[in-house]
Amino acid sequence: MIKSNYHYINIDIVRENTLDDISIIKEIMELFLELIDEYIEALTLQVPAKNWQTLFKATHKIKPNISMFGISELESTILQLESNFKNEQNLDTIETLVNHCLTVFKAVKEEIQSEIKINS
């Protein structure tokens, strides 16, 4: 497999955990894409509605995938959002953090889709 250089993702951890099994890697990437879409939808709908506990659960759910895909750009942002949603604190900074997440996740989706095409 050709070593891919992406700006946001690093799938070396996924490769290592799957023993570089392309079919499993592809399935994990497709599941992560679905999770990203769910998370983007949650951010888009629940932030304006101020459903902090729903947002906390969605953020907590996506957090392990941030590490698994080596998305270092989002690690501190996700931790901040998770804490802010859980404790309903620093709500004045949420919009900036959410916008950063949305921007990065859009690029992450493109990189993962590109990786899926390479391995298809």
C-alpha positions as CSV (number, residue, x, y, z in Angstrom):
1,M,0.0,0.0,0.0
2,I,1.2,3.5,-0.9
3,K,1.9,5.8,2.1
4,S,-0.6,8.6,1.8
5,N,0.2,12.0,3.0
6,Y,-2.9,13.8,4.2
7,H,-3.2,17.1,6.0
8,Y,-5.7,16.0,8.7
9,I,-5.8,12.2,9.0
10,N,-3.2,9.6,9.7
11,I,-4.6,6.1,9.2
12,D,-1.4,4.3,10.4
13,I,-3.2,3.5,13.7
14,V,-6.2,2.0,11.8
15,R,-3.8,0.0,9.6
16,E,-1.9,-1.2,12.6
17,N,-5.1,-2.2,14.5
18,T,-6.5,-4.1,11.5
19,L,-3.2,-5.7,10.5
20,D,-3.5,-3.7,7.3
21,D,-6.6,-5.6,6.2
22,I,-7.9,-3.3,3.4
23,S,-11.5,-4.6,3.6
24,I,-11.7,-3.9,7.4
25,I,-10.0,-0.5,7.0
26,K,-12.5,0.5,4.3
27,E,-15.4,-0.6,6.5
28,I,-14.0,1.4,9.5
29,M,-13.6,4.5,7.2
30,E,-17.1,4.2,5.9
31,L,-18.5,3.9,9.4
32,F,-16.5,6.9,10.5
33,L,-17.9,8.9,7.6
34,E,-21.4,8.1,8.8
35,L,-20.4,9.1,12.3
36,I,-19.0,12.4,11.0
37,D,-22.3,13.1,9.2
38,E,-24.3,12.3,12.4
39,Y,-22.0,14.6,14.4
40,I,-22.2,17.4,11.9
41,E,-26.0,17.1,12.0
42,A,-26.0,17.1,15.8
43,L,-23.8,20.3,15.9
44,T,-26.0,22.0,13.2
45,L,-29.3,21.2,14.9
46,Q,-28.5,20.9,18.6
47,V,-26.2,23.9,19.2
48,P,-29.0,26.5,18.2
49,A,-31.4,24.4,20.3
50,K,-28.9,24.5,23.2
51,N,-29.3,20.7,23.8
52,W,-26.1,20.5,25.7
53,Q,-26.5,16.9,27.0
54,T,-27.3,15.6,23.5
55,L,-24.2,17.5,22.2
56,F,-22.1,16.1,25.0
57,K,-23.2,12.5,24.1
58,A,-22.5,13.1,20.4
59,T,-19.1,14.6,21.2
60,H,-18.2,11.8,23.6
61,K,-19.2,9.2,20.9
62,I,-17.0,10.7,18.2
63,K,-13.9,11.4,20.4
64,P,-12.2,7.9,20.1
65,N,-12.4,8.2,16.4
66,I,-10.5,11.4,16.4
67,S,-7.6,9.6,18.0
68,M,-7.9,6.5,15.9
69,F,-7.7,8.5,12.7
70,G,-4.9,10.7,14.1
71,I,-6.8,13.9,13.7
72,S,-4.6,15.9,16.0
73,E,-6.0,19.2,14.7
74,L,-9.3,18.3,16.5
75,E,-8.1,16.6,19.7
76,S,-8.1,19.7,22.0
77,T,-11.2,21.1,20.3
78,I,-13.2,18.0,20.9
79,L,-12.0,17.7,24.5
80,Q,-13.0,21.4,25.1
81,L,-16.4,20.9,23.5
82,E,-17.0,17.7,25.5
83,S,-16.2,19.4,28.7
84,N,-18.2,22.6,27.8
85,F,-21.3,20.6,26.8
86,K,-21.1,18.3,29.8
87,N,-20.7,21.1,32.3
88,E,-22.7,23.7,30.4
89,Q,-19.8,26.1,30.7
90,N,-17.9,28.5,28.4
91,L,-20.9,28.6,26.2
92,D,-19.7,31.9,24.7
93,T,-16.8,30.0,23.0
94,I,-18.8,27.1,21.6
95,E,-19.6,28.8,18.3
96,T,-15.9,29.2,17.4
97,L,-15.1,25.6,18.5
98,V,-18.1,24.2,16.5
99,N,-17.1,26.2,13.4
100,H,-13.6,24.8,13.7
101,C,-14.9,21.2,14.0
102,L,-17.2,21.7,11.0
103,T,-14.4,23.0,8.8
104,V,-12.0,20.3,9.8
105,F,-14.6,17.5,9.5
106,K,-15.4,18.6,6.0
107,A,-11.7,18.2,5.0
108,V,-11.4,14.9,6.9
109,K,-14.4,13.5,5.0
110,E,-12.7,14.4,1.7
111,E,-9.4,12.8,2.8
112,I,-11.2,9.6,4.0
113,Q,-13.3,9.4,0.8
114,S,-10.0,9.8,-1.2
115,E,-8.4,7.0,0.8
116,I,-11.4,4.7,0.2
117,K,-11.2,5.4,-3.6
118,I,-7.4,4.6,-3.5
119,N,-8.2,1.2,-1.9
120,S,-11.2,0.3,-4.0
